């Protein structure tokens, strides 16, 4: 039995593993920003109609309906149980999309997909921060969540082996805590993002090397000001029937994955 299968208990259809050699058309279809967003909404909020998704995204019903049909063509979404005969509801087929970085990097379609997905995850993180701040301002967030929540932005010096160990430790701990909190009344859905991005070939005066978003002094830690626990899915950001169940495990030993 493979190491991943031995350590993780999850539904067989929990993951959609993308293969750039076997399904380049499906990967190319998923690079469209609205399709990625629609898929993420179905995974987070559950089944919906094209009209409901149009209202959430500011798009027309014709546009969301078309893109949902494209997603269905490549088995990312499927028809859900209908409330009545007048509506067509859609659900996400898988909870998480996964891929292997080396396989994707060897394919032009795969490289484009990884770039688009990274940008979508960053945009999704911005949305999550907005939701978090709105909940906090409105008093919907219990005070016990304030201290552990937030974003951490650090730039340690690590070898490839150490970064791999850090990622594995993160995945191991997340799986352990997810299993421990399954079914607890106090458990809430938490957006967890992990980013390990080597920055090479940058001079001290280059934008983004010490003087970039983290500040002129180098890495910054922002506690309590973000909507994501500062480690990193999904789905980054970011991450389906619609949503991930409370007891489902995080994808294991898959180099890239997203909630979207």
Residue pairs with C-beta under 8 A, 6 or more apart in sequence:
3 252
3 253
4 252
4 253
4 254
7 175
7 252
8 175
8 249
8 251
8 252
9 249
10 248
10 249
11 248
13 93
13 94
14 94
14 95
14 96
14 248
15 94
15 95
15 96
15 97
15 98
15 251
15 254
15 257
16 75
16 76
16 93
16 94
16 96
16 97
16 98
17 98
17 99
17 254
18 26
18 27
18 30
18 97
18 98
18 99
18 104
18 113
19 103
20 27
20 99
20 103
20 104
20 106
20 107
20 109
20 110
20 113
21 103
21 107
23 74
24 107
24 109
24 110
25 74
26 74
26 75
26 76
27 109
27 110
27 113
28 109
28 112
28 113
29 35
29 70
29 71
29 73
29 74
30 36
30 39
30 71
30 74
30 76
30 97
30 113
31 112
31 113
31 116
31 117
32 67
32 70
33 116
33 120
34 57
34 59
34 63
34 64
34 67
35 67
35 70
35 71
35 76
36 116
36 117
36 120
36 260
37 57
37 120
37 260
38 53
38 57
38 64
38 67
38 68
38 71
38 77
39 71
39 76
39 77
39 92
39 97
39 260
40 124
40 235
40 238
40 239
40 259
40 260
41 48
41 53
41 56
41 57
42 48
42 53
42 77
42 90
42 91
42 92
42 240
42 242
43 92
43 95
43 235
43 239
43 240
43 242
43 243
43 244
43 259
43 260
44 239
44 242
44 243
44 259
45 242
45 243
46 91
46 241
46 242
46 243
47 80
47 81
47 89
47 90
47 91
47 241
47 242
48 56
48 89
48 90
49 87
49 88
49 89
49 90
50 61
50 64
50 65
50 68
50 88
50 90
51 61
51 64
51 87
53 59
53 64
53 68
53 90
54 60
54 61
54 63
54 64
57 64
68 77
68 90
71 77
72 78
72 79
72 90
75 93
76 92
76 93
76 94
76 97
77 90
77 91
77 92
77 93
78 90
78 91
78 93
79 88
79 89
79 90
79 91
80 89
80 90
80 91
80 241
80 242
81 89
82 88
82 89
83 89
91 240
91 241
91 242
92 240
92 241
92 242
93 240
94 240
95 239
95 240
95 243
95 244
95 248
95 259
96 233
96 235
96 239
96 240
96 244
96 251
96 257
96 258
96 259
97 239
97 257
97 258
97 260
98 251
98 254
98 256
98 257
99 110
99 113
99 114
99 254
99 255
99 256
99 257
100 254
100 255
100 256
101 114
101 255
101 256
102 255
103 110
104 110
104 111
104 113
104 114
104 256
105 111
105 114
114 256
117 256
117 258
117 260
120 237
120 258
120 260
121 193
121 234
121 235
121 236
121 237
121 238
121 258
121 260
124 234
124 235
124 236
124 237
124 238
124 259
124 260
125 191
125 193
125 227
125 228
125 236
125 237
125 238
128 191
128 226
128 227
128 228
128 237
128 238
129 151
129 225
129 226
129 227
129 228
130 227
131 227
132 141
132 149
132 226
132 227
132 228
133 227
135 141
136 146
145 188
146 224
147 223
147 224
148 229
149 224
149 226
149 227
149 229
150 222
150 223
150 224
150 225
150 226
150 228
150 229
150 230
151 222
151 225
151 226
151 227
151 228
151 230
152 221
152 222
152 223
152 230
152 231
153 213
153 214
153 219
153 220
153 221
153 222
153 230
154 219
154 221
155 199
155 214
155 218
155 219
158 166
160 198
163 196
163 198
166 196
167 194
167 196
168 253
170 194
170 231
170 232
171 250
171 251
171 252
171 253
174 192
174 231
174 250
175 249
175 250
175 252
178 246
178 247
178 248
178 249
178 250
179 247
179 249
181 187
181 246
182 246
182 247
183 246
183 247
187 246
190 229
191 227
191 228
191 229
191 234
191 235
191 237
191 238
192 228
192 229
192 231
192 232
192 233
192 236
193 228
193 229
193 230
193 231
193 232
193 233
193 234
193 236
193 237
193 238
194 231
194 232
194 233
194 236
195 232
195 236
196 232
199 208
199 209
202 208
202 209
203 209
204 210
205 211
210 216
210 217
210 218
214 220
221 230
222 230
228 237
233 239
233 250
233 257
233 258
233 259
234 257
234 258
234 259
234 260
235 258
235 259
235 260
236 258
236 259
237 258
237 259
237 260
238 258
238 259
238 260
239 257
239 258
239 259
239 260
244 259
251 257
